Amino acid sequence: MSLAANALDDPTVQAVLAREHQRAEDDDAQLAAVRPKIEAAKEAGASATEQAAHYPKTVYLAVAPDMGRFLYLTARTTAAQRIVEFGTSFGISTIYFAAAAKEIGGQVIGSELEPSKAARARANLEDAGLAAPVEIRVGDAMETLADVQAPIDLLFLDGWKDLYLPVLQMLEPKLAPGALVLADNIHTFPVELAPYVAFVSRTDGPYRSVVLPFESGLAYSFYEGA
Ligand SMILES: C[S@@+](CC[C@H](N)C(=O)[O-])C[C@H]1O[C@@H](n2cnc3c(N)ncnc32)[C@H](O)[C@@H]1O
């Protein structure tokens, strides 16, 4: 039996990832500049989406390399045919999923609110030679992902935190039995994401979950089916 070529460790893909992870490191300085505004909005009771309006359009807020590799491995080992991503930004996590999709003949549907970020994500995927299996839908994911076809094999949640639950609930009827739902930033936003974690942790619900100890915290949920 011949194995599909390892798309993630392709030198072109690794060069694009190294470049983009390096650029993402500038986030700290950019975020420090807007943190007081975000804190003030939080204290005034603003939603996570309203708080996030203060982020510059140039911040990546990307997954770290170890999580990216884990996303690739998860998609690859489960042979996820349809991967849906809430929150694409500049496409770093999307590149990891696209590498898996290329190997298994799958598809990635990304979503990004900000058109300039979506355009950069597309360019990065093209630079990596991984544009073919990816479609990026521009606009509010609650609208752009509403007509995604079933079955969804892997759902990755990484947009603004108040929408994790609404996006999951919108897409749940399309999840394949045995689908995985991965949600980043459980440790970064413990208060904002507490309702999400409670939802996927209900013992009488259709999910079985664990929060994996990546620095940002990754909720890993197995969907048993309706
Ligand atoms: C944490 S970043 C995503 C990082 C990306 N997954 C990565 O690892 O490279 C969150 C992104 O979600 C986008 N976003 C937030 N709310 C959204 C919505 N309602 N619809 C689509 N995109 C959204 C933001 O514009 C932002 O670029």
The ligand as an SDF file (V2000), in Angstrom:
LIG
                    3D

 27 29  0  0  0  0  0  0  0  0999 V2000
   -8.3290   33.7970   16.8350 C   0  0  0  0  0  0  0  0  0  0  0  0
   -8.4410   34.4250   15.2190 S   0  0  0  0  0  0  0  0  0  0  0  0
   -8.3350   32.9680   14.2250 C   0  0  0  0  0  0  0  0  0  0  0  0
   -6.9380   32.4520   14.0730 C   0  0  0  0  0  0  0  0  0  0  0  0
   -6.8060   31.3330   13.0570 C   0  0  0  0  0  0  0  0  0  0  0  0
   -7.7090   30.2330   13.3560 N   0  0  0  0  0  0  0  0  0  0  0  0
   -5.3660   30.8340   13.0610 C   0  0  0  0  0  0  0  0  0  0  0  0
   -5.0380   29.9860   13.8770 O   0  0  0  0  0  0  0  0  0  0  0  0
   -4.5940   31.3390   12.2550 O   0  0  0  0  0  0  0  0  0  0  0  0
  -10.1460   34.7800   15.1330 C   0  0  0  0  0  0  0  0  0  0  0  0
  -10.6100   35.2560   13.7870 C   0  0  0  0  0  0  0  0  0  0  0  0
  -12.0160   35.0360   13.7350 O   0  0  0  0  0  0  0  0  0  0  0  0
  -12.5940   36.0520   12.9820 C   0  0  0  0  0  0  0  0  0  0  0  0
  -14.0100   36.1210   13.3630 N   0  0  0  0  0  0  0  0  0  0  0  0
  -14.5090   36.5340   14.5390 C   0  0  0  0  0  0  0  0  0  0  0  0
  -15.8410   36.4800   14.5400 N   0  0  0  0  0  0  0  0  0  0  0  0
  -16.1990   36.0340   13.3190 C   0  0  0  0  0  0  0  0  0  0  0  0
  -17.4580   35.7790   12.6940 C   0  0  0  0  0  0  0  0  0  0  0  0
  -18.6170   36.0210   13.3130 N   0  0  0  0  0  0  0  0  0  0  0  0
  -17.4470   35.2750   11.4470 N   0  0  0  0  0  0  0  0  0  0  0  0
  -16.2800   35.0360   10.8000 C   0  0  0  0  0  0  0  0  0  0  0  0
  -15.0670   35.2800   11.3320 N   0  0  0  0  0  0  0  0  0  0  0  0
  -15.0260   35.7660   12.5770 C   0  0  0  0  0  0  0  0  0  0  0  0
  -11.8080   37.2980   13.3840 C   0  0  0  0  0  0  0  0  0  0  0  0
  -11.9070   38.3170   12.4180 O   0  0  0  0  0  0  0  0  0  0  0  0
  -10.4020   36.7520   13.5450 C   0  0  0  0  0  0  0  0  0  0  0  0
   -9.6260   36.9560   12.3890 O   0  0  0  0  0  0  0  0  0  0  0  0
  1  2  1  0
  2  3  1  0
  2 10  1  0
  3  4  1  0
  4  5  1  0
  5  6  1  0
  5  7  1  0
  7  8  2  0
  7  9  1  0
 10 11  1  0
 11 12  1  0
 11 26  1  0
 12 13  1  0
 13 14  1  0
 13 24  1  0
 14 15  1  0
 14 23  1  0
 15 16  2  0
 16 17  1  0
 17 18  1  0
 17 23  2  0
 18 19  1  0
 18 20  2  0
 20 21  1  0
 21 22  2  0
 22 23  1  0
 24 25  1  0
 24 26  1  0
 26 27  1  0
M  CHG  2   2   1   9  -1
M  END
$$$$
